[in-house]
Amino acid sequence: MDLRLSDAERALRDELRAWLAGTLPELDATPAREDWPSRRRFDLEWQKRLFDAGYAGMSWPVEYGGRGATPGEQLVFLEEMADARAPTVGVNFVGLLHAGPTLMVEATAEQKTAHLPAILRGDEVWCQGFSEPSAGSDLASLRTRAVRDGEEYVVNGQKIWSSFAHVADWAEVLVRTDPDAPKHKGISWLMLDMTTPGITVRPIHTALGSSEFCEVFFDEVRVPITNRVGLENDGWRVAMVTFGFERGTGFVGELMEARRHASDLAALAQRLGKWDDPGLRREIGALAAEFDALWALTKRNVTEATSDGVPGPGGSVLKLRLCEAAQELYDVGRRFIGRAGLTFDDLAGIPTGFIVEERLRSLGFTLGGGTTQIQRNIVGERVLGLPKEPAPAP
Ligand SMILES: Cc1cc2nc3c(=O)[nH]c(=O)nc-3n(C[C@H](O)[C@H](O)[C@H](O)COP(=O)(O)OP(=O)(O)OC[C@H]3O[C@@H](n4cnc5c(N)ncnc54)[C@H](O)[C@@H]3O)c2cc1C
């Protein structure tokens, strides 16, 4: 692939820079971390601005409100947004980065029309209800049950670690529709309206003092059969499409942020008089080079995704290395800021709090979307062609 910008990409870049320069100063201040109504409002207002300006859903088809842009243009958009420090996808990362894209590939025309424009306009927030207390890495062991009753499924069970479920309107949910089939073959993928009676959402408080994860309980929740995406009992295959997007392009925002933080750490080290240390310069430089290499890999993943619409296992390589390298970067930062690394607060106006916060937040990166060990299994089997992991002893 050609890494240079085409004329059209350069024109888009210039147009975006001008738009961002005019728009970003108009935004309200970023809301406090635990002010969920304000966070939802802020993120959706940003999404509406993108939509009105023609920048929502860069790669999504025009008929569903997207821009129908080329992969190259999509990457220009991501890079310009990150460089300008524009708001990120925020509470609707599931809708924009993997539920929406899954609908684009797998849903019926009616389902797409009902949801894709609403996601892009900033009218619908989605969450993901895949993991359960006993089904994380071994997701196919999930037990949330959906039983047909006329034109509806009746859903009972529990999900856990559902990010932003307390501010979501819809959920992508995996349910067991055939308990007698082999475990990967009795699962279906449903769109679930979070206002349906029988749903209880309970936020979980994390070590970071935040509450973005939730437990979600289903008690006789009735879901129209028309809300199933894909065939009944074919939900595992649909979930693999979701994971393709989640790992393939879902972490691009985190990558852009890590790249920016490598520069921020270098600037901070200079300000604190630590930049004379060649070991520190080498560590930050090596990680910055790795983030650049991962950005090049992202370009390849995005280009590949257009051939069949779904990112391949290259996404696991990206997620695996990015999540570990990000943790290494914040560890380097914590080392040179000394005791300031004991608090989230910026001391004496020096910006060190983000290092502590990002280090703790990055713990979750190596778990969410499939743990590091699971990514290693995928890379081993699907990229390197190594033998499959032996099945556990009965
Ligand atoms: C930031 C974040 C956001 C998340 N958001 C969501 C969400 O929105 N929706 C949702 O449904 N879930 C979400 N999750 C849950 C996430 O998908 C699970 O935490 C993850 O799949 C791991 O499952 P588990 O926590 O049950 O750990 P387990 O599966 O119990 O794993 C425990 C440990 O055993 C290791 N292990 C397990 N199996 C193997 C194996 N075969 N080979 C080698 N090692 C293995 C794991 O790597 C891990 O270290 C999120 C998690 C995080 C941290």
The ligand as an SDF file (V2000), in Angstrom:
LIG
                    3D

 53 58  0  0  0  0  0  0  0  0999 V2000
  -12.0200   -2.4880   30.0720 C   0  0  0  0  0  0  0  0  0  0  0  0
  -12.9570   -3.6480   29.9010 C   0  0  0  0  0  0  0  0  0  0  0  0
  -14.1360   -3.4640   29.1930 C   0  0  0  0  0  0  0  0  0  0  0  0
  -15.0110   -4.5320   29.0300 C   0  0  0  0  0  0  0  0  0  0  0  0
  -16.1940   -4.3010   28.4100 N   0  0  0  0  0  0  0  0  0  0  0  0
  -17.0520   -5.3150   28.2310 C   0  0  0  0  0  0  0  0  0  0  0  0
  -18.3220   -5.0750   27.6270 C   0  0  0  0  0  0  0  0  0  0  0  0
  -18.6700   -3.9250   27.2960 O   0  0  0  0  0  0  0  0  0  0  0  0
  -19.1340   -6.1200   27.4440 N   0  0  0  0  0  0  0  0  0  0  0  0
  -18.8130   -7.3890   27.7970 C   0  0  0  0  0  0  0  0  0  0  0  0
  -19.5700   -8.3030   27.5480 O   0  0  0  0  0  0  0  0  0  0  0  0
  -17.6260   -7.6540   28.4420 N   0  0  0  0  0  0  0  0  0  0  0  0
  -16.7540   -6.6350   28.6530 C   0  0  0  0  0  0  0  0  0  0  0  0
  -15.5710   -6.8730   29.3120 N   0  0  0  0  0  0  0  0  0  0  0  0
  -15.2880   -8.2070   29.8330 C   0  0  0  0  0  0  0  0  0  0  0  0
  -14.1490   -8.9140   29.0810 C   0  0  0  0  0  0  0  0  0  0  0  0
  -14.5660   -9.3160   27.8080 O   0  0  0  0  0  0  0  0  0  0  0  0
  -13.6960  -10.1010   29.9580 C   0  0  0  0  0  0  0  0  0  0  0  0
  -13.1480   -9.5590   31.1510 O   0  0  0  0  0  0  0  0  0  0  0  0
  -12.6540  -10.9380   29.2550 C   0  0  0  0  0  0  0  0  0  0  0  0
  -13.2010  -11.6180   28.1630 O   0  0  0  0  0  0  0  0  0  0  0  0
  -12.0170  -11.9710   30.2300 C   0  0  0  0  0  0  0  0  0  0  0  0
  -12.9930  -12.7010   30.8500 O   0  0  0  0  0  0  0  0  0  0  0  0
  -12.9760  -12.8950   32.4450 P   0  0  0  0  0  0  0  0  0  0  0  0
  -12.8830  -11.5310   33.0720 O   0  0  0  0  0  0  0  0  0  0  0  0
  -14.1340  -13.7540   32.8010 O   0  0  0  0  0  0  0  0  0  0  0  0
  -11.6120  -13.6440   32.7670 O   0  0  0  0  0  0  0  0  0  0  0  0
  -11.3300  -15.2020   32.5870 P   0  0  0  0  0  0  0  0  0  0  0  0
  -11.8250  -15.6640   31.2760 O   0  0  0  0  0  0  0  0  0  0  0  0
  -11.8240  -15.9070   33.8200 O   0  0  0  0  0  0  0  0  0  0  0  0
   -9.7510  -15.2460   32.5610 O   0  0  0  0  0  0  0  0  0  0  0  0
   -8.9560  -15.2060   33.7460 C   0  0  0  0  0  0  0  0  0  0  0  0
   -7.4950  -15.3580   33.3260 C   0  0  0  0  0  0  0  0  0  0  0  0
   -7.2880  -16.6560   32.7130 O   0  0  0  0  0  0  0  0  0  0  0  0
   -6.6940  -16.4860   31.4120 C   0  0  0  0  0  0  0  0  0  0  0  0
   -7.2210  -17.4810   30.4860 N   0  0  0  0  0  0  0  0  0  0  0  0
   -8.5100  -17.8460   30.3130 C   0  0  0  0  0  0  0  0  0  0  0  0
   -8.6240  -18.7700   29.3330 N   0  0  0  0  0  0  0  0  0  0  0  0
   -7.3710  -18.9830   28.8500 C   0  0  0  0  0  0  0  0  0  0  0  0
   -6.8270  -19.8180   27.8120 C   0  0  0  0  0  0  0  0  0  0  0  0
   -7.6130  -20.6090   27.0730 N   0  0  0  0  0  0  0  0  0  0  0  0
   -5.4830  -19.7770   27.5970 N   0  0  0  0  0  0  0  0  0  0  0  0
   -4.6760  -18.9620   28.3390 C   0  0  0  0  0  0  0  0  0  0  0  0
   -5.1360  -18.1650   29.3460 N   0  0  0  0  0  0  0  0  0  0  0  0
   -6.4640  -18.1610   29.5920 C   0  0  0  0  0  0  0  0  0  0  0  0
   -7.1170  -15.1070   30.9750 C   0  0  0  0  0  0  0  0  0  0  0  0
   -6.2310  -14.5830   29.9900 O   0  0  0  0  0  0  0  0  0  0  0  0
   -7.0910  -14.3150   32.2770 C   0  0  0  0  0  0  0  0  0  0  0  0
   -5.7700  -13.8890   32.5540 O   0  0  0  0  0  0  0  0  0  0  0  0
  -14.6960   -5.8040   29.5450 C   0  0  0  0  0  0  0  0  0  0  0  0
  -13.5150   -5.9910   30.3000 C   0  0  0  0  0  0  0  0  0  0  0  0
  -12.6800   -4.9210   30.4850 C   0  0  0  0  0  0  0  0  0  0  0  0
  -11.4580   -5.1240   31.3390 C   0  0  0  0  0  0  0  0  0  0  0  0
  1  2  1  0
  2  3  1  0
  2 52  2  0
  3  4  2  0
  4  5  1  0
  4 50  1  0
  5  6  2  0
  6  7  1  0
  6 13  1  0
  7  8  2  0
  7  9  1  0
  9 10  1  0
 10 11  2  0
 10 12  1  0
 12 13  2  0
 13 14  1  0
 14 15  1  0
 14 50  1  0
 15 16  1  0
 16 17  1  0
 16 18  1  0
 18 19  1  0
 18 20  1  0
 20 21  1  0
 20 22  1  0
 22 23  1  0
 23 24  1  0
 24 25  2  0
 24 26  1  0
 24 27  1  0
 27 28  1  0
 28 29  2  0
 28 30  1  0
 28 31  1  0
 31 32  1  0
 32 33  1  0
 33 34  1  0
 33 48  1  0
 34 35  1  0
 35 36  1  0
 35 46  1  0
 36 37  1  0
 36 45  1  0
 37 38  2  0
 38 39  1  0
 39 40  1  0
 39 45  2  0
 40 41  1  0
 40 42  2  0
 42 43  1  0
 43 44  2  0
 44 45  1  0
 46 47  1  0
 46 48  1  0
 48 49  1  0
 50 51  2  0
 51 52  1  0
 52 53  1  0
M  END
$$$$
